Amino acid sequence: MIQKTSFWCLLGLLVATLTSAQMPSNPPALMGTDTLGKPIPRDTSFTLHGTYLKERKYRPYIRIAEVKTPVVSHLDQEYDRIGDRPLFLDVFCPDGDTSKRYPGVLLVHGGGWQSGDKSQMHTIGKELAANGYVAVAVEYRLSPEAKYPEAVFDLKSAIRWMRANADKILLDTKYIASLGTSAGGQLASLLGVTNGNADFEGQGRVNAEQLSDVQAVVNIDGTLAFRHPESSEGTAASNWLDGSYDQNPTNWESAAPLNHASRNSVPIIFLNSSIPRFHAGRDDMIKKLDRYGIYWEIREFPDTPHPFWFFHPWYQPMMDYTLDFLDLTFRQMFE
């Protein structure tokens, strides 16, 4: 993979190292610091390598997906700052005509709202960039550091940054999708049902003059409801939602994309494993979308582990479905 770093990136925003070569045996661990040297709490339990070792015990044929097509990368761009805590994102652009503008995709990693990092979305980001999209893998604050809805505020801020920096990253601001895996799929879906809802914007965030709207959603095995007959969310959800359902029902209901589906929701594709609990509420969401005439697709992969998006043989068909959906959705908007 050939990566190019632009002049503006080299001279640009502060780079923070938010990953560590040492994986602790008992997460969470303190990893990274803010600009004053204060530790940022991190749970490093969810990693690609660890997931691969776990899943290949049951499916020895799997391979970690890689993308070798050259794209342009702008890594560790600061998109917002909460007090002394900077937040970063990685941008992947098509390697070609810089006079063109391309649709964008915000990439939201999974990890139970408590672990994972933006690097886990790099392969998907490079694939999207190689196919004519500006892909942005975003860091957002996780439950050891901040509770719901702070992660949503972070993601909406990242979308506003994308629009504010459209010329630098070659973005066509009319077309932005959110794509997320697992917990990121829930968050990506929440973005798609809260366009224009001031309750989810956050106060005092940068680029407030820009819209945080998205025009499409790619949900990869993310729940649509936390309190539902099909869901079985437990400790990870309680940690993020600041209490159990009995302790904090408002957050549990507010964080469920199903509860916000309306005529203002955007087209969505559900890319699902064979494990039902990871798409809890999906069928009820579809009923709502049908009521409002909003386009949706479902693609299920039989006999798949939950983190199938990392691995062959499922990665490429997943990306083909994703690109077909985005191409169709944005083309229809243009027409």
C-alpha positions in Angstrom: 0.0 0.0 0.0 1.4 3.3 -1.1 0.4 6.2 1.2 0.8 9.8 0.3 0.7 12.5 2.9 -0.2 16.0 1.6 1.7 19.1 2.4 -1.2 20.5 4.5 -1.2 17.3 6.5 2.5 17.5 7.2 2.2 21.1 8.4 -1.2 20.7 9.8 -2.8 19.6 13.0 -1.4 18.0 16.1 -0.7 14.2 15.9 -1.6 12.1 19.0 -0.6 8.6 19.6 -3.7 6.8 21.0 -2.6 3.2 20.6 0.0 1.0 22.4 2.1 -1.9 21.4 1.5 -3.5 24.8 -1.9 -5.1 25.3 -2.8 -5.3 29.0 -4.0 -8.5 30.6 -6.7 -6.7 32.6 -8.2 -3.8 30.6 -9.1 -1.0 30.9 -5.7 0.6 30.9 -4.6 4.3 30.9 -3.5 5.0 27.4 -2.6 8.3 25.8 -2.7 11.8 27.3 -4.4 15.1 26.7 -2.4 18.2 25.9 -1.6 18.7 29.7 -0.3 15.2 30.1 -3.4 13.9 31.9 -4.0 10.2 31.1 -7.0 9.3 28.9 -8.7 6.1 30.1 -8.7 3.3 27.4 -10.0 -0.2 27.2 -7.7 -2.1 24.8 -9.5 -5.4 24.9 -10.9 -5.3 21.4 -8.1 -5.6 18.8 -8.0 -6.9 15.3 -5.2 -9.4 16.1 -7.0 -10.7 19.2 -10.2 -11.1 17.3 -8.5 -13.0 14.5 -6.9 -15.4 16.9 -10.2 -16.0 18.6 -12.2 -16.5 15.4 -9.8 -18.7 13.6 -10.2 -21.4 16.3 -13.7 -21.9 14.9 -13.1 -21.0 11.3 -9.4 -21.7 10.4 -10.0 -20.6 6.8 -10.5 -16.9 7.6 -7.9 -14.3 6.5 -7.6 -10.7 7.5 -8.7 -8.4 4.7 -6.2 -5.9 3.2 -6.4 -3.3 0.5 -3.3 -2.5 -1.6 -4.7 0.0 -4.0 -2.9 3.4 -3.7 -5.0 6.1 -2.1 -4.2 9.5 -0.5 -4.1 9.4 3.3 -4.3 12.3 5.8 -3.8 10.7 9.2 -4.5 12.1 12.7 -6.3 15.3 11.8 -7.6 17.1 14.9 -11.3 17.7 14.3 -12.4 19.0 17.7 -11.1 19.5 21.2 -12.9 19.0 24.5 -11.1 21.1 27.0 -7.5 19.9 26.7 -8.5 16.6 25.0 -8.0 16.6 21.2 -10.0 14.3 19.0 -8.6 12.9 15.7 -9.7 11.4 12.5 -8.0 9.8 9.5 -9.0 10.7 5.9 -8.6 8.5 2.8 -9.2 10.1 -0.6 -9.2 8.8 -4.1 -5.7 9.0 -5.8 -6.6 10.9 -8.9 -8.1 14.1 -10.2 -7.9 16.7 -7.5 -10.3 19.0 -9.3 -13.1 16.5 -8.6 -15.3 16.3 -5.5 -16.3 13.0 -4.1 -19.1 11.7 -1.8 -18.0 11.0 1.8 -18.4 8.2 4.3 -17.8 8.6 8.1 -16.5 5.3 9.5 -17.4 4.4 13.1 -15.5 1.6 14.7 -17.0 -1.0 17.1 -15.9 -2.4 20.4 -19.0 -2.3 22.7 -18.8 1.5 23.1 -15.8 0.9 25.4 -12.9 -0.4 23.2 -11.6 -0.4 19.6 -10.0 2.5 17.7 -10.2 4.2 14.3 -7.4 2.2 12.8 -9.8 -0.8 12.7 -11.7 1.0 9.9 -8.6 1.7 7.7 -9.2 -1.3 5.4 -12.8 -0.3 4.7 -11.7 3.3 4.3 -9.0 2.5 1.7 -11.4 0.3 -0.2 -14.0 3.2 -0.3 -11.3 5.7 -1.4 -10.2 3.3 -4.2 -13.7 3.4 -5.4 -14.3 7.1 -5.5 -15.3 8.0 -1.9 -13.7 10.2 0.7 -13.6 8.0 3.8 -13.1 9.3 7.3 -12.2 7.0 10.1 -13.1 8.8 13.4 -12.0 8.6 17.0 -14.8 9.2 19.4 -14.8 9.1 23.2 -15.7 5.7 24.7 -17.4 4.7 27.9 -14.2 4.7 30.1 -13.9 8.4 29.2 -17.4 9.7 28.5 -20.9 8.4 28.7 -23.8 8.7 26.2 -24.5 10.9 24.4 -21.0 12.4 24.2 -19.9 9.9 21.5 -22.8 11.1 19.3 -21.8 14.7 19.8 -18.2 13.7 18.7 -19.4 12.0 15.6 -21.7 14.9 14.6 -18.7 17.2 15.1 -16.6 15.1 12.8 -19.2 15.4 10.1 -19.2 19.2 10.5 -15.4 19.1 10.2 -15.7 17.1 7.0 -17.9 19.8 5.5 -15.7 22.7 6.8 -12.6 21.1 5.2 -14.3 19.9 2.0 -11.9 21.6 -0.3 -8.9 20.0 1.4 -10.3 16.5 1.4 -12.0 16.8 -2.0 -15.5 16.2 -0.5 -18.8 16.8 -2.1 -20.7 18.1 0.9 -24.2 17.1 -0.5 -23.4 13.4 -0.1 -22.2 12.0 3.2 -23.0 8.5 4.6 -22.3 7.1 8.0 -21.0 3.5 8.2 -20.4 1.6 11.4 -19.5 -1.8 12.7 -21.2 -3.4 15.8 -21.5 -0.5 18.3 -20.4 1.7 15.5 -23.3 0.4 13.5 -25.7 1.5 16.2 -24.1 5.0 16.3 -24.0 5.3 12.5 -27.7 4.4 12.5 -28.5 7.0 15.2 -26.8 9.6 13.0 -29.2 8.7 10.2 -32.4 9.2 12.2 -31.4 12.4 14.1 -30.7 14.9 11.2 -31.6 18.4 12.4 -32.3 17.2 16.0 -30.6 19.8 18.2 -30.6 17.4 21.2 -27.8 15.4 19.5 -25.5 18.2 18.5 -23.8 19.1 21.7 -22.9 22.5 23.0 -19.9 24.6 22.2 -18.5 22.4 19.5 -16.5 23.6 16.6 -17.7 24.3 13.0 -21.2 25.0 14.4 -22.1 26.8 11.1 -21.9 23.5 9.2 -24.6 20.8 9.0 -24.1 17.5 10.7 -26.6 15.7 8.5 -25.9 12.4 6.7 -27.7 11.2 3.6 -27.3 7.4 4.0 -26.4 4.7 6.6 -24.5 1.5 6.3 -25.2 -0.6 9.5 -22.8 -3.5 9.9 -24.2 -5.7 12.6 -25.3 -2.9 14.9 -28.3 -3.0 17.2 -31.3 -0.8 16.6 -32.7 -1.1 20.1 -31.3 -1.6 23.6 -34.5 -2.6 25.3 -36.3 -5.0 22.9 -37.5 -8.6 22.8 -34.6 -9.4 20.4 -31.8 -7.6 22.3 -29.6 -8.9 25.1 -27.5 -5.9 25.9 -25.7 -6.0 29.3 -22.7 -4.6 31.0 -21.1 -2.9 28.0 -24.4 -1.0 27.3 -24.9 -0.2 30.9 -21.4 1.3 31.2 -22.0 3.5 28.2 -25.5 4.4 29.0 -24.6 5.4 32.5 -26.6 2.8 34.3 -28.9 -0.2 33.8 -32.3 0.2 32.2 -33.9 0.5 35.6 -31.3 3.1 36.7 -31.4 5.2 33.4 -34.3 4.3 31.1 -34.1 7.7 29.4 -30.6 7.0 28.0 -31.5 3.4 27.0 -34.5 4.6 25.0 -32.8 7.7 23.6 -29.8 5.8 22.2 -32.0 3.4 20.2 -32.2 4.3 16.5 -35.5 2.5 16.3 -37.1 5.1 18.6 -36.1 8.0 16.3 -37.1 6.6 12.9 -39.3 9.1 11.1 -40.1 10.5 7.7 -36.7 12.4 8.1 -34.7 9.2 8.3 -32.3 8.3 5.5 -31.9 5.2 3.3 -30.1 2.4 5.1 -28.5 -1.0 4.4 -28.2 -3.7 7.1 -25.2 -6.0 6.6 -25.6 -8.7 9.2 -23.9 -11.7 10.6 -25.9 -14.9 11.4 -26.2 -13.9 15.1 -29.7 -12.3 15.6 -29.0 -10.2 18.7 -26.7 -7.9 16.7 -29.6 -6.7 14.7 -32.2 -6.4 17.4 -35.0 -4.1 16.4 -34.1 -4.2 12.7 -37.4 -5.7 11.5 -39.4 -3.2 13.5 -37.3 -0.4 12.1 -38.0 -1.6 8.6 -41.8 -1.4 9.3 -41.3 2.2 10.3 -39.2 3.0 7.2 -41.8 1.3 5.0 -44.5 3.5 6.5 -42.5 6.6 5.4 -41.4 5.2 2.0 -37.7 5.2 2.9 -35.4 2.8 1.0 -33.7 0.0 2.9 -31.8 -3.2 2.1 -30.9 -6.3 4.1 -27.9 -8.6 3.4 -27.2 -11.4 5.8 -24.2 -13.6 5.6 -24.9 -17.2 6.8 -22.6 -19.0 9.3 -20.7 -15.8 10.1 -19.1 -14.6 13.4 -20.1 -11.2 14.6 -16.8 -9.4 13.5 -17.1 -10.8 10.0 -16.3 -7.4 8.4 -12.6 -7.9 9.2 -12.2 -11.1 7.3 -12.3 -13.0 4.0 -14.4 -14.7 2.7 -17.0 -12.1 3.8 -15.2 -8.8 3.4 -15.3 -8.4 -0.4 -19.0 -9.3 -0.8 -19.8 -6.9 2.1 -17.9 -4.1 0.4 -19.6 -4.9 -3.0 -23.0 -4.6 -1.3 -21.9 -1.4 0.4 -20.6 0.2 -2.8 -23.7 -0.8 -4.8 -26.0 0.7 -2.1 -24.0 4.0 -1.8 -23.8 4.3 -5.6 -27.5 3.7 -6.0 -28.5 6.0 -3.2 -26.3 9.0 -4.1 -27.1 8.6 -7.8 -30.9 8.7 -7.1 -30.3 11.9 -5.0 -28.4 13.4 -7.9 -31.1 12.5 -10.4 
